[in-house]
């Protein structure tokens, strides 16, 4: 494992160096850009990358970055180089959008950020959804996370979207597991889906179901895991870590459960006072946040957990470096086609269907995010 990691890391770094020298065509600028990129990685990670997972011929250090080798990985790196040291006659680009294609959902989750729009009449047609996809792919996006509502409630349009997408973009499905049969998982994989992030908030069936507002939710999630793995999709879990769940053993038990289910990563999200949690006192205390941070740092740095799923905890890095959303690295397109800073920092700042995308993104960046602010490393947010 150690030798393989060294070899893979060498080839990944060689790819990054090649892209830098090819794009800048100036050794001094290329070296400077690579130095800035290394500084950003150190500021973000703080320690050498310990884990990666291998899926479908590619290596992933995190589900938020396209796997190597691929066109989408190269596009991501080019964007990061440009954000660090802009190319001539160019502008910095975000790399990811979270795209809600529907407001339909069979669940009533306690933390749903689409709550105020849930189960209204569909605003966007298939043509609208494809227009948004085309505009963002032309812009140069390297990853699209498709959510809802529940995106599998609009399965035919989801499949059509993937089948007609251009190359060079990774697609992830953010789902509760609803309607994800083995045949549909196979079709989605064939159409170009990279993987699924399945919402599973607790390993105990009754607690997960209560949080999701359905007695079927836990069974849907586990069946979706099995079907996705059979289809060859990357599988990860996403959990909203509320203070009710955050007992002494919760995080480790959750990680062990994910390992037993053959998940490649777990994604830990903090509750926010938005959507169904609006005006609720759900924000974690600093002691509770420190508990999650301690767990994240321990798992990410210790060889003891080398064969465990990766732990992804965006809150940790956002507090260090500032918001990654707000048009810096990603933004959120809701089920009406409106552009927002992120799912938890909503405020319509343009329409992805009708408005000029470059102008909308410029507006989102100018407004920024009210939740995380940092002047340091503003180029790397």
C-alpha positions, 0 to 999 in steps of 0.5 A: 500500500505504501509503495503504491501510494508513493507511485500514484502520488508521483504520477499525479504530481507529474500530471499537475506539473505537466498541466502547469508548464503546458498552460503557462508556457513560462517556467518561472510562472509555472513554478510560481503557480505550483508553489502557490498550489502547494501552499493552498494544499498545506493550508487546507489539509495541514498534513500529507494526504494519507488516504485515497480510494480507487474506483473505476480506474481512477484514484480519489483523495476526496469525493470533492475533487475528480478522480485521477486520471481523467479529463475532469481531473485535468480541468479541475487542476487547470482551474486551481492553477488559474485561481492561484496565478491567473492565466493571461486574459482569463478569470478564476472559475468555480469547479462545482455546482450543487444542482437541485433538479426537483422539489419532489420528495417522499421524505420529510427530513428535519434538516431539509433546506428545500423545505419551503419549496418542497412538493410545489409544482415543478418549476423547471422543465427538462429543457430548462435543466439541460440548458443549465447543464450546458451553460455550466459545462461550457463555463468549465465546471469539473463536477456537478452534484445532483440533488433535490428534493429527491432527484430519483423522484425525477428519474427519467429526466435525471437519466436524460441529463446524464446521457446528454451531458458533455465529457469532462465533468464528474457527476454525483447523485445526492440521494436518500436512496429512494427508487434506486433499484439495481437496474436504475443504478446500472443505467445511471452508471452506464450514462456516466454517473461517478457515484452516489452520496447516500443520506444516512444520518444514523446506523440505528434504523429507528433513529434514522427513520425518525429524522427522515420522517419515513419508516422506509427510509433506512431500508431504501438507503441500505438497498441503494448502497447494495445496488450502487455497489453492484453497478460499480458506482462509488458509494459514500454516506452523508450525515447531518450531525445533530447534538442529539446524535453526537454522543461519545461513540456516535462518530466511531460507530458511524465510521465502522458501520460505513466500513462494514457497508463498503462505503468509500467515504463519510461526509459530515455536515453540521445542522444549519438554521435554514429550511426546516431548521429555520428559527431552531436552535440547532447550531452546534456549540464550540465543544461539540464542534471540537469533538467532530474536529478531533475525530476528523483529525484523528482518522485523517492522520493516523495509519490506524484508519488507513483501510477505513472510509475517508472522512470529509468534514467541510466545516473544519476547513471553512472555519480555517480558510473561509467559505468555499461556496459563494461562487468561489469553488462552488455554488447552489442552483435550486429547484427553481433555477435560481443561483444561491451562495450555497444550500445553507446560505440562500438568497436568489442572485440570478437565474441560471436559465435566463441570465448571463452566467458570468455576471451571476457568478460575479454577483454571487462572489461580490455578496459572498457568504455571511456564515464564514469569512476570512481574508487570509487565503482569499484566493483559495476559498 
